[in-house]
Amino acid sequence: MYGPILNVLQSIKQAVDTVRNAHNLGSLGTSFHDTHAMAILGDNPDTQLIKPDLVLFESDHLSQRHWETLMMPIEVKSKLTYRKVAMKQLSRYARAVFAHQIHRRHLYGIVICKWAATFVRFDRSGIVHSEPIDMLHSPTEFRQAFAGLMMLDRTEFGYDPAFTTKYTSGAQLEYYVDLPAAAFPSGDTGLDQDMEAGPGDLDIGLGTGSAHQPRVSWELPPRKFKVVETLCHRKSIRGRATIVLRLCEVRKRTDRQEPGSTSVPRMTRSRTRLEREEPRWEEVPGARDYALKLMWRDPNKPQEGEILKQLEGEYGVVQCQWYSDILRWDANCHYPGATSCDKCCDVTPARVAVQQASNLGDLYVEVAQEKDGDEPQYVEVDTDGLIGQLYAHRKPRIYSWALFSTVGKLLSKADTPREFLEAVLDAMLGYWQVVNRGILHRDISDGNVLIAEPGHCYDRRNWKLERGPTIPGDIQHTSDPLERSRRLAEETIMQLGRDPSGFLSDFDLATTHGGMRAEHDRLMAKGDPGADFRTHDADGNADTGLNAKRLKLDNDSCDLPPRPSTGDGWEEQSKLNPSLGPQGYKLIDFRTGTPRFMSARVLSVEVGTPYEHHFMDDLESFFWLILCASRANGVDLPP
């Protein structure tokens, strides 16, 4: 079946490419290829065993056929009753694509069972698919649907237009990302890069939300950065899908290519105007590194930057320079400097009226392995019917960025035990400051406590500010229960007399404490619009810690060994306990954090039972962090 289907798809795409080229739109990818018997190159061993039947790559060059350049997978099956199996296999391909492409926002694929074609979209809200279209008896309907898909531009096809890619001489793919000038201090324009700004360079822009920056002129061009390291990459399809990238600034090279030098041909047929010019880039000498965090946040939850704004300049706490949802930079539906907008933010489709196909409410089905290239006997499932009524079930996710000026390394990379312990101590002092602001972190883990890079320069040091003298008796008579704790923390940090060598990061699950909101209430009384960072539920009620974000799964790891245990803030039902409620749904697990480092009290909370997180739970997590790190490094501990 592969040959006839491939010919149909390729003929439609060639016709679409003719129209696109006539309107100077370029081509979306190159040609479809039969890859059912070919292993696609990938960075992860588990992707070498999965083989999409038909694939659209960005390039026809054999050395560039990689999961990083796979644009769309197609799964072909011989029977209509194999659709559930095909959907499960297609979801595996989608996960592999998201795991390899940091600039991929969503993915389209097709399942063809006999002659019934189902169009599928994967994004951070889950999976949505069309009803089957009979390619044999409804060819016009299929041609229109497939041609419409091939007419999409790269942004609508799922790519982030802020990213560009380039092949090195060693056939390795490099990523570059454009950041808005608003993400940097007003005096730091970056104009020495000799970059030219023009209309249409970016289709989707970013707000100017910053923890401490004034409004920056929109006339300044974006600044280009090279991705030098992927610090964390959550390889899930649905959820926040957090990615953290280490960036260094680059500028256009002024030297010319020497005669006789060669390079691997770049992909240019489906690139933006900026890429077709093929500028050469070099790192800016002496420029600092940044950490860029990409995530798909729940619109009912606060932005992490809002919380970090209240902790700006505190000892042992990560410093957020700028944050924003992804917005259209030229839109007039929001004010300049907005960090979010209900009308033009990059959000997964939510108001989609759908009806569930029978037996496709989940993808729990066994997939038999192929032998000698022959299609095995799969489990047959009838998915033809529809059940229930039309409803909008999708939970939206908003694409959001945060730029951090503090960059660190994992605790597992500590050079000496002293460096490790000092980093943990400084993170604990940072947590002390956090608690004094009425905030609970709720996810102390090995990936959220980092070692600061040597020679790091902090933009703001509250611990260096002059403090007024403490008048005896003032602390005892204050109405603020945390005032004494603040003074003790300040004195302790002053006695150290140094900058922090470690810091606490990742405040995705942070919340205010029911009995420790004095600082928060004081800020709100002053009319600070950015102080209300409490978690809200669907009814708009403040989260007191009982309606907490749910258990973070510990099976989604970063790409750095040993695997950091920071979860992705999954807000789904826990897989640690399959207890079911009276309606057959899994009970909500209100426990928050990474299981390996949870306190004994939190672990003892039964699934479905609300509880209130306490700062002592986080302190116990520091203990488990030190214990686990010691065991991982071969330190013998008494029983």
N, C-alpha and C positions, 0 to 999 in steps of 0.2 A: 504493500500500500504506500510505501514511502515515496516511490518514484512518481506516481500519478498525482499525489497530493502536493509534492514539491513542485511539480510543473505548474499546477494551478496557482499556487501561491506566488511563484516566481513571475508568471505572466502578468498577474495583477500588479505586483510591485513594479515591474518594468514600466507598465503603463502609468502608474502613479509617479515614478521618477521622471518620466517624460514631462508630465504636467509640472512637477516641482521645479525642474530645471528651466522650463519655459518661463517661470515666474521668479527665477533666481532664488529659489528656496533650497537648493542643494538636495542631497539625498539623505534619507534616514537609514543609516547603515549601508551595507553593500548588497550581498546576495544571501538567500537562505541556503543552508547546507544540511546534508544528511549526516548526522553525527551519532546515529543510534548504535554504531559499533565502534565509536571513537571516544577515548578518554580525553576530556578537556583539561588542559593544564590549570592547576590551582595551587594556592598557598596552603591549603588544609588537606591532610591525607584523606579525610572522610569524603571529600568531593571527588576523589578520583574513581569512586565506585559508581557514581551516578552519571548516566549518559542520556541527555535529552535526545529525542528522536530527530527533531529538526530545530535548527538554530539560526538566528540572525545575528551576525557579528558586526562590529564597527569597521572591520578591515578584512580583506581577503588574504592578507599576508599570513602565511602559515605560522610564523613566529609570534604573531599577535592574536592568535586564537586562544583566548584565555577567558576565565570567568570574569576577569576585570573588563573585558570588552564585549561580553555577551549582552545583547540588547533585548532579545525576546526568545524564550524557549517554547517549543510546541511538542506536546505529547500525543502520540498516535496509538490507538488501540483498535483491535479487530472487531470488538463487540460493543453494542450499546450498553450492556450491563457492566462494562469495565470502567464506567465513567468515574466512580468513586475512587478506584485504584489510580486512575490517571490523574485525578485531582490531587491525590496525596503525593504522587511522584512530582507533579508540577510544583507543589508547595516546597518540596525538597530543593528543586532548582531555584525557586525564589529565595529561599534562605541562603543558598550558596551565592547568589548574585548580591544580596544585601551584605553578606559577609565579606565580599571582595570589593564592592564599589561603595566607597564612603560618600560619593556624591549622588547616590541613587535615592530618590524620594519615594517613588513607587514603581511598580513593574507590571507590564501586561504579558499575558501568555494565552495560549489556546490549547484546548483539549479537543481532539478529534477522535471520536469513537465510531468506527465504521465510516459513515459520511455525516455524522452529526457533530457540528463544531460549536464549542462553548467558549466564549471569550471570558477571560478571567483577569481581574485586577487585584494585585496584592499591595496593600499599604499598611500604615501603622495602626489603622483601625480594624484590620482583619482582611477578609476575602469577600469579594462580591463578584458575581458572575452572571452572564446572560442566560437566557433559555437556549437550548440547542437549536442550531440552524442547520437544516438539511442541505448540504452542499449539492446533492444530486437533484433534488426535486425543487429546491428554492435557490437556484444559482445566483439570481439577481440580488436577492437579499444578502447572501453571503458576500458577493463582490462588493456591494455598497458598504457593508460593515467592515470588511477587511481593508478596503481602499481608504475608508475614513480613518482607520487606525494608522495606516501608513502615511497619511497626510499630516499627522500631528507634528509640531515642532519638538525640539529636544526637551524643552521645559515641560510641555504637556505630556511628553512620552515618559517623563519621570526623572529627568536629570536636573540637578541644581545648577542654574546658570552662573552662579558665583564661582564655580569651579571650572578649571580647564586642566587638560592633561597633556603630557609630552613624553615621548619616548627618548630614553637615553641611548648612548651608543651601544650599551649592553642589552638593548631591547627590554629595559625595565621601564615601567610606567611611573611617571612622576606627577604629583598633584600640586596644583597651584590654586589659591583662593584669593578673591578680592574682598577686602574689608573696607567699609565706608570710612571716610575721614572723620566722621562723627564719633568713631570708636576710640579716638586718640585725643590727647590734650590739645587745646586750641593753639598752643604755641608750637606744637609738633605737627607740621603740615606734611612732611615727607616729600616736598616738592623737588628735592634733590634727585629723585628717581627719574626725572625727565619723562614722566608719564603724561599722556594726553588723554583728556576726558572728552567724550563725545556722546551725543544722544544715542540711546539704544545699546550702550555697552553692557548694561545689565537690565534684564527684564524684571527682576524682582530685587528690591532693595531692602534696607534694614533701617530700623528706627535709630534714634540717637540716645536711647536710655543709657545713662552712665551713673556710676556710683558717686562721682564727684566732678564731672566735667560740665562746663557751660555749653550752651548751644554753639555748634560749629557751623560755619557757612556751608551750604549745600553746593556751592560752586566748586569746592575742592574735589579733585578726582579720587577715586578709590585707590587703595594701596594694595599692592600684590605681595603675597606671602607664599612661601614654599612649605609644603608639608614634609617635615623631616622625620617625623615619627608618629605612629599611631599609639597613643598611650593607653587607650581603652576603646574597645569596639564590642558592643553588645550585638550578637548575631541573631537576634530574634526578629521575626517579621512584625509581630503585633506588640504594641506597648511603646515605651519611650525610645527604645533603640538608641541609647546614649552612645555617642562617639566623642572621644577627646583626642585632639590633635596637637602636636607640638609644631609651632610655626616659626619660621625665620623670614625676615623681610628680604625681598629681592628687588633689583632694579635692572633696567635694560643694559645689556652689554654694549660697549662702544667699539670694541675691537671687531675686526672682520675675520671671517673664517679663512684659515690658511689654505693655500692651494694644495690640492691632493687629499685634504681631509674629507672624510665621509661620515654620514650618519644614517641611521635607520629612517626610512621615509615615514613622515608623520601622517596621521589620519586627517585629511582636510576636507573630504567630500561632505561630511555632516557636521562641520564645526561652525562656531559662531564667527563673526567678523574679526573679533579679537584674536582668535586662534589662527585664522587663515593668513594673518599677517606674519605669523611665525616669528615673533621676537625672541631673542635669546636673553636669558636672565642669569644674573649672578647675585650672590648673597651680598647684602649691604655690610661693609666692614664695620665691626663693632656694634652692630645692631643687637638689641636684646631679643630673647626668645619669648614667645607667648604660648599660652595654652587656650585653644578654642574648643568649646564644648557645644556639640550639636545634639539636640534632643527633640522629641515630639511630646510636648507636655499636655496634660489634661487641662482644658480651659477653665475648669472649676477649681483648679489648684493654683497656688501662687507661683510666680516666677522666682527662680532661685536668686536672681539678682536683687529682688526686692528685699529678701532676707539679708543678703550680704551687704546691702546698702546700710543697714542698721549696725553692721559689724565692721564698717570700714576703718582700717588702720589699727585694728585690735591685734594684740600680740598673739602669735600662734594661730591665726586664722587666714585662710586664703584670701587674696585681694582681687576682687572683681573690678575690672576697669570699665567694662561696658556690657550691656545685655539688651536684647530686643527680640521680639518675634520677627519673623521674616515678613516684611511689608513691601508694597509697591512704592518705590522711592518717589515716583512722580505723581502719586495719587493725592487728591485734595480732600479725601474723606477723613483725614486725621491731621492733627496739628503737627508742625515740625517739632521733632523731639519725642514724639509718641513712641512708646515701646510695644504697643499692641493696638489692634484695630479690628473691629468686628466685621468690617466689609472687605478689606483687602489683604488680610493675613493669609499665609500659606497654611491651609487647614485641610485635613482629609475630608472628603465628602461625607456628610452626616445625614442630611435631609434627603435620603434616597429611599423611595418607597419600594420595598422588596417583598418578595414572598418566598418562603423557604421551600426548596425542593425536597421531596421525600427522601429520607435516608441520607441527606447531605448536611444534617445539622452538625456533624462532626466528621473527621477523617480517620476514625478508628477502624482501620481495615488492614489486614495482613497483605503485604505485597510479596509475591513469590519472586525468587531470583531467576534471572534468565540463565539458560545454559546453552552454550554453543550458538549463541545469537538467535535462538528460536524463542518465540513468545510463549511463556509458560501458561498454565491454566490458572488464571487469577480467580479470586473470590468474586462471584457475580452478585451484584446488588441492583435492584430496580430503583432507579432515580427519576423515572419519567414524570411522576405525579407531583403536584404542588399541594402543600398543606397549610392550613391557617389562612389568615387574611393579610392583605397588604399592610405593612407597618414599617416605620423608620426605626431601625434597631441599632444603627451604628453610633458608637461613641466617638466624637470628633477628637482629633489630635492636632495641636498647633505646632508648627515647626519653629523652634526657638534656638537662639544662639547666646552664648555668654563668653566673653573674652577675659582671661585671667592674666594678670601681670606677674603672678607668682607661679613658677614652674618647679616641680619637684620630681623626685624619683621614688620608686617603691621602697618600702622598708627592707624588702628582701635583697636590695642592692646596696645595703649599708656596707661600708668598707671595714668598719670596726664595731665592736659591741658598744663603745662609747658613743659613736655617731648614732647608732640605733636608739640607745636609751635617751640621749639628749633630744632626738626628734620626737619620741613618744612623750617625754616630759613636757616639751614645748607645746605639743598638741593638747596635752592635758591642761596646761595653763591657758591655752586658747579656749578649751572647752569651759574652763572656769569663767572666762570672760563672757562666753556665750550664755551660760546659765545666768550670769549676773544681768544680762539683758532680757531675761525672762524667756529664753529660747532653749528648747531641747533638740539635740541633734538627731537622736534615735537611730543612728546607723554607724556606730563606731566599728570600723573593720580595717583590715590590713591595706585595702586599696584607698581608704579615705584619710589615712594618716600618712603624710608624705615627708620626705627629707628635702629640705630646700637646697637648691643648687649652690655650689660654692661661689662666694662673691656676689650673691644676689643682692640687688639694691631695692629696698622697699620704697614705694612711692609715698607712703604716709606711715608715720610711726606715732601712734597715740601714746606709746609707752615712753617716748622721749619728751613729751610735753611737760611744761612746768605745772606742778600741782600745788594748789593752795595748802597751807598748813592745816593739819587736823586739830581742831580745838577739842580739848578733853571734854567729854560729856555730850558732844554733838551726836556722835554715833549712837549713844545709848538712848537719846531722846528723839531720834528721827522716826518718822512714821513708815519709812521705807524699809521693809525687812531685809532687803538685799544691800543696803548701804554699807554695813559692816563688812560683808563679803567683798564688795567692790574695793574698799580700802585695803583689805588684807591682800587681795590679788595684786593691786597696784604696788604695794610695798614688796611683795615677793618678787615681782618682775623687776623692780628697780634694784633689788639686791643682786639679781643675776648680772645686771650691767652689760647685757649683750643683746644682739638681735636674735630672733628665734632661728634655730637650725632645723626645725620641723614645723609643720602646720596642719591644721584640720581643714578638710575640704568636703565637697559634695553635701550640700544642704537640701537636697531634693525632698527628703522626708522630714525636715525640721518643722517644728510647730511650737506654739507658745504653750506654757504650762498653766493649768487652771489656777494654781496658787502662787504663781510667780510672774504676774503680768504688770507689776508696778512700773517698770521701765517702759514697757510698751504703752501703757495707759498715759504715762507722762508725755511721751512723744505725740500721742494722738491728741492730748489736750492742747499741745502747741500748734496743732493744725498741720502737722507734717503729712502730706498726702501719700507719702511712700511708706508710712509706718504700719499700715494695716495689712500685714502679710499673713494673717491667720488663715488657716485652711477653712474653706466654706464647702458645705454640702449643697445638694441640689436645691434645698429650700432657703439657702442664704444664711443659715445659722452658723455661727463661729464654731470651729472645731476645738473642743476643749481637751483633746487627747483621747477621747473615747472613740470617736468616729475617725480613727487613724487610718493612714494609708496602710495597705495590707502588706502581708509578709513578702519580703523580697526573696525570690528563688535563688538558690545558690548553684544552679547548673548552667548559668550563662556567663562564661568567663571572658576575661580580657585575653589579649594575645601575648601577654608577657609571662614567662615562667619565673617562680612558681605562680600559679594562677591566683590573682587577687580575688578576694571573695566579695567585693562590692557587687551587689545585685543591681538590677536596672529599675528598681522601684516598681516592679510589676504590681498592678492593682487588681490582680485576679485572685480567684480562690486558691488557697494553699494546696499544693500537691503533697505536703507532708502528711496530711490526714484526709482521707477520702470520705469523711463523715458527710452524710447527706441530710438535708432538711426534709420537712414533711412533704414538700412539693417535688422532691427528687433532685433538687439543685444542691450543689456543694455549699456548706455553710461558710460564711465569711470568716477568714482568719484575721483578726484585728491585730495580731502581733506584728511588730514593725522592726525591721533590721535584717541582718544576715545571720542565719541560724547558728553558724559556727561560733559566733561571738555574742550571742544573746545571753542575757543574765538567766540564772536558774529560775528566778521568779517568772520571767516572761515566758520561758519555755514550758513552764508548768500550767500556763493559761490554756484552757481547753478551746478547741476550735469552736467559733460561734459565740464566744464569751467576750464582751467588751471589757477593756481594762484601761487603766490610766498609767501611761509611761512615767517613770520617775527618773530624776537625774542620777540616782544611785544605780539604776539599771545600766546607764551609759558608762558610769565609772567601773562597774564590774566588767563591761565589755572591753575596757582598756586592759584589765587583768588577763582576760582570755586572749587578747591580742598579743600581749607579751609572752604568755605561756605557749601559744601556738607557734610564734616566731622562734622561740627558744628551742622547741622540739624540732622544728623544721631545719634548724641549723645544727642539729646533733648535740645540743646541750643536755647532759644527763641531769634529770631532776629526781629528787626523792619521791617515793610513792606517797 
